[in-house]
Amino acid sequence: MTIIDNIEVLIIDDDQDVVDAYQHLLEVAGYQAKTATNPQQALALLHKDWPGVVITDMYMPGTSGKDVLHRVKALDDSLPVIMITGHGDIPMAVDALKNGAVDFLQKPLQPAELMALLEKHLPKRKQLIAHRKRLQQTANDVLLGDSPLIVKIREQITLAANNNKDVLIEGETGTGRHTVATLLHNHSEISKGPFIKLCGSRVERTPDLQRAMINARGGSICINNLPAMPPESQRWLCRFLLEQERLGKREVRVLAIIEGTAEGAVERESLVPELFYFLSQVRFVLPPLRQRSTDITPLFKYFLKASCQKLNKHVPVIDKAYINTLNRHQWHGNVLELRNVAELYAIGIVKLAGQERTKPLDQMSSPLDDLIDSYEKQVIEDALYLFSGRINDVSNYLQIPRKKLYLRMKKHNLDKADYKAR
């Protein structure tokens, strides 16, 4: 599927003499061109990231230019197609433009017109493919894993990031929903615009939403927990989005996040059906970690290594039995929970092991009480460092009440202010 990646223009016409003339013209102009008289064979050469332009005749036996256009748009809606029509076929050409063609040329072909269109559309296509590759690399770095489900999500992101359409993002907590929203904004055409984050539960009245939309003009608004917004606010948002689409002028891109499934929210009558149907044009369903179990071990090792580097520690050896325990766990907190477990493992706290952690000592270098105190101080210090002195986080992950944590910190002369990020 990559045999024409070095080709800039693919020409499809059932007349061999015509395509030979086109190819000669383009090669003289310095373009890498390939011709085909069989539309089916030509289409088989294409893939969604092909960095060129397709030029096809409108009238061909068997597979028409309209069929070629439809097939190309199904492969990649952004792949540019230029239609060649006969004299007097303007209505058909206009129809092709409505269905996704970027331009059309009339026979007899004027070389200057063809060159002008290629100079217009080919650089845009190459720029788009380069952007997709950069985004793919970024997505690989932040949405980790090699399971088919997460690979599909990353591919979907590369296609959706640049079209600026409104997006619905569904899934359980900790699956990466906010990461997807951030990727979509940061790699869109409006990435330099504002990125407003709004929690649906904080929208008490429609004016709250209206103010947020005004602040998001020229950029994106990420609405977390969309069903928590009042129904009248959801209906207002639906009308706003429909009006944007009707006018063909997009002031704000909406990235809506839903816990669980949108259908479930509609059934519970917490999500207005009209808004769901509108947003579901572009839809991401993030898989829970238990559905991509092959990613658990490599993700744990990745987070563990990252935490140890941050703490300037050697990566500890992981027992095979512990890996089996990780793989059996249900991970209701998904990737977020797995990362937290790996961070705790890095500082010596083993969760999910089902047994007490033991460490043989060749020789007692200090009395037992001193060793215990020293270890306790080290664990608390590591946790304070890891969470930049945020007592709530330290308390939660050490599974100790705040009051008791403060008492032990006082005992070891530890001050949370010393660990805050600077």
C-alpha positions as CSV (number, residue, x, y, z in Angstrom):
1,M,0.0,0.0,0.0
2,T,3.0,2.3,0.1
3,I,4.3,1.8,-3.5
4,I,3.1,5.3,-4.6
5,D,4.1,7.3,-1.5
6,N,6.7,9.0,-3.6
7,I,4.0,9.9,-6.2
8,E,2.5,13.4,-6.0
9,V,-0.3,13.0,-8.5
10,L,-2.5,10.0,-9.5
11,I,-4.3,10.4,-12.8
12,I,-7.3,8.2,-13.7
13,D,-8.8,8.2,-17.2
14,D,-9.9,5.3,-19.4
15,D,-8.1,6.8,-22.5
16,Q,-4.5,5.7,-22.6
17,D,-3.4,8.5,-24.9
18,V,-5.0,11.1,-22.6
19,V,-3.2,9.8,-19.5
20,D,0.1,9.6,-21.3
21,A,-0.3,13.2,-22.3
22,Y,-1.2,14.2,-18.8
23,Q,1.8,12.3,-17.3
24,H,4.2,13.9,-19.8
25,L,2.9,17.3,-19.0
26,L,3.3,16.8,-15.2
27,E,6.7,15.3,-15.5
28,V,7.9,18.2,-17.6
29,A,6.5,20.5,-14.8
30,G,8.6,18.6,-12.2
31,Y,5.8,16.5,-10.6
32,Q,6.0,12.8,-9.8
33,A,2.9,11.4,-11.5
34,K,1.3,8.0,-12.0
35,T,-1.5,7.1,-14.4
36,A,-4.1,4.4,-14.5
37,T,-6.8,3.5,-17.0
38,N,-8.5,1.1,-14.6
39,P,-10.2,3.0,-11.7
40,Q,-10.3,-0.1,-9.5
41,Q,-6.6,-0.8,-9.8
42,A,-5.9,2.9,-9.1
43,L,-8.0,3.0,-6.0
44,A,-6.2,-0.1,-4.7
45,L,-2.9,2.0,-4.7
46,L,-4.3,4.6,-2.3
47,H,-4.3,4.7,1.5
48,K,-5.5,7.2,4.0
49,D,-2.1,8.9,4.5
50,W,-1.1,9.1,0.9
51,P,0.4,12.6,0.5
52,G,-0.8,13.4,-3.1
53,V,-3.7,14.6,-5.2
54,V,-6.1,12.4,-7.3
55,I,-7.2,13.7,-10.8
56,T,-10.0,11.7,-12.3
57,D,-12.2,11.9,-15.4
58,M,-15.9,12.1,-14.8
59,Y,-17.0,9.7,-17.5
60,M,-15.5,6.2,-17.4
61,P,-17.1,2.8,-18.1
62,G,-17.8,0.6,-15.1
63,T,-16.5,2.9,-12.4
64,S,-17.3,6.6,-13.0
65,G,-15.5,9.6,-11.6
66,K,-18.3,10.0,-9.1
67,D,-17.7,6.5,-7.9
68,V,-14.0,7.2,-7.6
69,L,-14.8,10.3,-5.6
70,H,-17.0,8.4,-3.2
71,R,-14.4,5.7,-2.7
72,V,-11.6,8.2,-2.0
73,K,-13.7,10.2,0.4
74,A,-14.6,7.0,2.3
75,L,-10.8,6.2,2.6
76,D,-9.9,9.7,3.7
77,D,-12.3,12.7,3.6
78,S,-9.4,15.1,3.4
79,L,-7.7,13.5,0.3
80,P,-8.1,16.0,-2.5
81,V,-9.8,14.9,-5.7
82,I,-9.9,17.1,-8.9
83,M,-12.6,16.2,-11.4
84,I,-12.2,16.5,-15.2
85,T,-15.5,17.1,-17.0
86,G,-16.6,17.6,-20.6
87,H,-17.8,21.0,-21.9
88,G,-21.3,21.7,-20.7
89,D,-21.1,19.5,-17.6
90,I,-21.0,22.3,-15.1
91,P,-24.1,21.1,-13.1
92,M,-22.4,17.7,-12.7
93,A,-19.1,19.4,-11.6
94,V,-21.0,21.5,-9.1
95,D,-22.6,18.3,-7.7
96,A,-19.1,16.8,-7.4
97,L,-17.9,19.8,-5.4
98,K,-20.9,19.4,-3.0
99,N,-19.8,15.7,-2.5
100,G,-16.2,16.5,-1.6
101,A,-14.2,17.2,-4.8
102,V,-11.8,20.1,-4.2
103,D,-12.0,21.5,-7.7
104,F,-12.8,20.6,-11.4
105,L,-11.3,21.2,-14.8
106,Q,-13.0,21.3,-18.2
107,K,-11.8,19.6,-21.3
108,P,-9.7,20.4,-23.3
109,L,-7.4,20.7,-20.3
110,Q,-5.4,23.9,-20.0
111,P,-2.0,23.2,-18.5
112,A,-1.8,26.5,-16.6
113,E,-5.1,25.8,-14.9
114,L,-4.0,22.3,-13.9
115,M,-0.6,23.6,-12.5
116,A,-2.4,26.3,-10.5
117,L,-4.7,23.7,-8.9
118,L,-1.8,21.5,-8.0
119,E,0.1,24.4,-6.5
120,K,-3.0,25.1,-4.4
121,H,-3.9,21.7,-3.1
122,L,-0.7,19.6,-3.1
123,P,1.2,21.6,-0.5
124,K,-1.9,21.6,1.8
125,R,-2.1,17.8,1.5
126,K,1.6,17.3,2.3
127,Q,1.3,19.6,5.2
128,L,-1.7,17.7,6.6
129,I,0.0,14.4,6.3
130,A,3.1,15.8,8.1
131,H,0.8,17.1,10.8
132,R,-0.8,13.7,11.2
133,K,2.5,12.0,11.6
134,R,3.5,14.5,14.3
135,L,0.2,14.0,16.1
136,Q,0.5,10.2,15.8
137,Q,3.9,10.3,17.5
138,T,2.4,12.5,20.3
139,A,-0.6,10.2,20.7
140,N,1.8,7.2,20.9
141,D,3.7,9.0,23.7
142,V,0.6,9.9,25.9
143,L,-1.9,7.2,25.0
144,L,0.3,4.2,25.7
145,G,-0.3,0.6,24.7
146,D,-0.2,-1.7,21.7
147,S,-3.6,-3.4,22.0
148,P,-5.9,-3.0,18.9
149,L,-8.4,-1.0,20.9
150,I,-6.0,1.8,21.9
151,V,-4.3,1.7,18.5
152,K,-7.7,2.4,16.9
153,I,-8.3,5.4,19.2
154,R,-4.9,6.9,18.2
155,E,-5.7,6.5,14.5
156,Q,-9.1,8.1,15.1
157,I,-7.4,11.1,16.8
158,T,-5.2,11.7,13.8
159,L,-8.2,11.9,11.5
160,A,-10.4,14.0,13.8
161,A,-7.9,16.5,15.2
162,N,-7.8,18.8,12.2
163,N,-11.5,18.9,11.0
164,N,-12.6,21.1,14.0
165,K,-15.9,19.2,14.3
166,D,-17.6,18.9,17.7
167,V,-16.7,15.7,19.5
168,L,-18.2,13.3,22.0
169,I,-15.8,11.5,24.3
170,E,-17.1,8.6,26.4
171,G,-15.6,6.2,28.8
172,E,-14.9,5.4,32.5
173,T,-12.8,7.5,34.8
174,G,-9.1,7.1,34.2
175,T,-9.3,5.9,30.6
176,G,-7.7,9.0,29.1
177,R,-10.8,11.1,28.1
178,H,-9.2,14.4,29.1
179,T,-6.0,13.4,27.3
180,V,-7.9,12.8,24.1
181,A,-9.7,16.2,24.4
182,T,-6.3,18.0,25.0
183,L,-4.8,16.2,22.0
184,L,-7.7,17.2,19.8
185,H,-7.4,20.9,20.7
186,N,-3.6,21.2,20.7
187,H,-3.3,19.7,17.3
188,S,-6.2,21.5,15.6
189,E,-6.3,24.5,13.4
190,I,-7.5,26.5,16.4
191,S,-4.8,25.4,18.8
192,K,-3.7,29.0,19.3
193,G,-7.2,29.9,20.5
194,P,-8.4,29.5,24.1
195,F,-9.0,26.0,25.6
196,I,-11.7,26.5,28.2
197,K,-12.5,23.7,30.7
198,L,-16.0,23.6,32.1
199,C,-17.6,21.1,34.5
200,G,-21.3,20.4,33.7
201,S,-22.2,20.2,37.4
202,R,-21.1,23.8,37.8
203,V,-23.5,25.1,35.2
204,E,-26.5,26.1,37.3
205,R,-28.1,28.4,34.7
206,T,-27.8,28.8,30.9
207,P,-26.0,32.2,31.3
208,D,-23.1,30.3,33.0
209,L,-22.7,28.3,29.9
210,Q,-23.1,31.3,27.6
211,R,-20.3,33.1,29.4
212,A,-18.0,30.1,29.0
213,M,-18.8,29.9,25.3
214,I,-18.0,33.6,24.8
215,N,-14.6,33.0,26.6
216,A,-13.9,30.1,24.3
217,R,-14.5,32.0,21.0
218,G,-11.8,31.2,18.5
219,G,-10.9,28.0,20.3
220,S,-12.4,24.9,22.1
221,I,-14.4,24.3,25.2
222,C,-14.1,21.0,27.0
223,I,-17.3,20.2,28.9
224,N,-16.7,17.5,31.5
225,N,-19.8,15.6,32.8
226,L,-22.1,17.0,30.1
227,P,-25.2,15.3,31.4
228,A,-24.9,17.2,34.7
229,M,-25.9,20.4,32.9
230,P,-29.5,21.5,33.3
231,P,-31.7,20.3,30.4
232,E,-32.5,23.9,29.3
233,S,-28.7,24.6,29.1
234,Q,-28.2,21.5,27.0
235,R,-31.0,22.6,24.6
236,W,-29.4,26.0,24.3
237,L,-26.1,24.4,23.5
238,C,-27.8,22.3,20.8
239,R,-29.3,25.3,19.2
240,F,-26.0,27.2,19.3
241,L,-24.2,24.3,17.6
242,L,-26.9,23.9,15.0
243,E,-26.8,27.6,14.2
244,Q,-23.0,27.4,13.8
245,E,-23.5,24.5,11.3
246,R,-26.2,26.3,9.4
247,L,-24.2,29.5,9.0
248,G,-21.0,27.5,8.2
249,K,-19.1,29.7,10.7
250,R,-17.7,27.9,13.7
251,E,-16.9,30.2,16.7
252,V,-16.3,27.4,19.2
253,R,-15.4,23.7,19.0
254,V,-17.1,21.6,21.7
255,L,-15.3,18.6,23.2
256,A,-17.9,16.9,25.4
257,I,-16.9,14.3,28.0
258,I,-19.4,11.7,29.4
259,E,-18.9,9.2,32.1
260,G,-19.9,5.8,30.8
261,T,-22.0,5.7,27.6
262,A,-24.0,8.5,26.0
263,E,-26.9,6.1,25.3
264,G,-27.1,5.3,29.0
265,A,-27.3,9.0,29.8
266,V,-30.1,9.5,27.3
267,E,-32.0,6.5,28.8
268,R,-31.6,8.1,32.3
269,E,-32.9,11.3,30.7
270,S,-29.8,13.2,31.9
271,L,-28.7,13.9,28.4
272,V,-31.0,15.7,25.9
273,P,-31.4,13.4,22.9
274,E,-31.0,16.2,20.3
275,L,-27.7,17.2,21.7
276,F,-26.5,13.5,21.8
277,Y,-27.4,13.0,18.1
278,F,-25.7,16.2,17.1
279,L,-22.4,15.5,19.0
280,S,-22.3,11.8,18.0
281,Q,-21.1,12.7,14.5
282,V,-17.6,12.4,15.8
283,R,-17.4,10.0,18.7
284,F,-14.6,8.5,20.8
285,V,-15.3,5.5,23.1
286,L,-12.3,5.0,25.4
287,P,-11.9,1.3,26.3
288,P,-11.4,0.4,30.0
289,L,-8.1,-1.1,30.9
290,R,-9.6,-4.6,31.6
291,Q,-10.6,-4.8,27.9
292,R,-7.0,-4.3,26.8
293,S,-5.3,-6.5,29.4
294,T,-2.2,-7.0,27.2
295,D,-1.3,-3.4,28.0
296,I,-1.3,-3.8,31.8
297,T,2.3,-5.1,32.2
298,P,4.1,-2.7,29.8
299,L,2.1,0.3,31.2
300,F,3.0,-0.6,34.8
301,K,6.7,-1.0,33.8
302,Y,6.6,2.4,32.0
303,F,5.0,4.3,34.9
304,L,7.3,2.5,37.4
305,K,10.4,3.5,35.4
306,A,9.2,7.1,35.0
307,S,8.5,7.4,38.8
308,C,11.9,6.0,39.7
309,Q,13.6,8.5,37.3
310,K,11.7,11.3,39.0
311,L,12.8,10.0,42.5
312,N,16.4,9.3,41.3
313,K,16.0,5.7,42.3
314,H,16.9,2.4,40.7
315,V,14.0,0.5,39.1
316,P,13.2,-2.4,41.5
317,V,12.9,-5.9,40.4
318,I,9.2,-7.0,39.9
319,D,8.3,-10.5,41.0
320,K,6.5,-12.6,38.4
321,A,3.8,-13.4,41.0
322,Y,3.2,-9.6,41.4
323,I,2.8,-9.2,37.6
324,N,0.2,-12.0,37.6
325,T,-1.6,-10.1,40.4
326,L,-1.6,-7.0,38.3
327,N,-3.1,-8.8,35.3
328,R,-5.8,-10.4,37.4
329,H,-6.9,-7.1,39.0
330,Q,-10.1,-5.5,37.6
331,W,-8.7,-1.9,37.4
332,H,-11.9,0.0,38.0
333,G,-9.8,3.2,38.1
334,N,-8.2,2.2,34.8
335,V,-4.9,3.6,33.6
336,L,-5.0,6.3,36.3
337,E,-5.2,3.6,39.0
338,L,-2.4,1.6,37.4
339,R,-0.2,4.7,37.3
340,N,-0.9,5.4,41.0
341,V,0.0,1.8,41.9
342,A,3.2,2.0,39.9
343,E,4.1,5.3,41.6
344,L,3.5,3.8,45.1
345,Y,5.6,0.7,44.1
346,A,8.5,3.1,43.2
347,I,8.5,4.5,46.8
348,G,8.2,1.0,48.4
349,I,4.5,0.7,48.9
350,V,3.2,-2.5,47.3
351,K,-0.5,-2.6,46.6
352,L,-2.5,-5.6,45.2
353,A,0.2,-8.0,46.3
354,G,-2.0,-10.0,48.8
355,Q,0.9,-10.4,51.2
356,E,3.2,-8.3,53.3
357,R,6.3,-7.1,51.7
358,T,9.5,-8.5,53.1
359,K,13.1,-7.6,52.7
360,P,15.9,-9.8,54.1
361,L,18.6,-8.0,56.1
362,D,22.1,-9.5,56.2
363,Q,22.9,-7.6,59.4
364,M,21.0,-5.3,61.7
365,S,22.9,-2.0,61.4
366,S,20.6,-0.2,63.9
367,P,18.0,-1.1,66.6
368,L,14.7,-2.3,65.1
369,D,12.8,0.8,66.3
370,D,15.3,3.1,64.7
371,L,15.0,1.2,61.4
372,I,11.2,1.4,61.5
373,D,11.3,5.1,62.2
374,S,13.8,5.7,59.4
375,Y,11.8,3.7,57.0
376,E,8.6,5.5,58.0
377,K,10.2,8.9,57.5
378,Q,11.6,7.8,54.1
379,V,8.2,6.6,52.9
380,I,6.5,9.8,54.0
381,E,9.2,12.0,52.4
382,D,9.0,10.1,49.1
383,A,5.2,10.5,49.1
384,L,5.5,14.2,49.9
385,Y,8.0,14.6,47.1
386,L,6.0,12.6,44.6
387,F,2.8,14.7,45.3
388,S,4.6,18.0,45.7
389,G,3.5,18.4,49.3
390,R,-0.3,18.0,48.6
391,I,-1.5,16.5,51.9
392,N,-4.8,15.2,50.6
393,D,-3.0,13.2,47.9
394,V,-0.3,11.9,50.3
395,S,-3.0,11.0,52.8
396,N,-5.1,9.1,50.2
397,Y,-2.2,7.1,48.7
398,L,-0.6,6.3,52.1
399,Q,-4.1,5.3,53.3
400,I,-3.7,7.3,56.5
401,P,-6.0,10.0,58.0
402,R,-4.8,13.5,57.5
403,K,-4.6,14.1,61.3
404,K,-2.4,11.0,61.8
405,L,-0.2,12.0,58.8
406,Y,0.4,15.4,60.3
407,L,1.4,13.8,63.6
408,R,3.9,11.5,62.0
409,M,5.3,14.4,59.9
410,K,5.7,16.4,63.1
411,K,7.5,13.4,64.7
412,H,10.0,13.4,61.8
413,N,10.2,17.2,61.5
414,L,8.8,17.2,58.0
415,D,7.1,20.3,56.6
416,K,4.9,20.0,53.5
417,A,6.1,23.4,52.3
418,D,9.6,22.0,51.7
419,Y,8.2,19.7,49.0
420,K,5.9,22.0,47.0
421,A,6.8,22.5,43.4
422,R,8.8,25.6,42.7
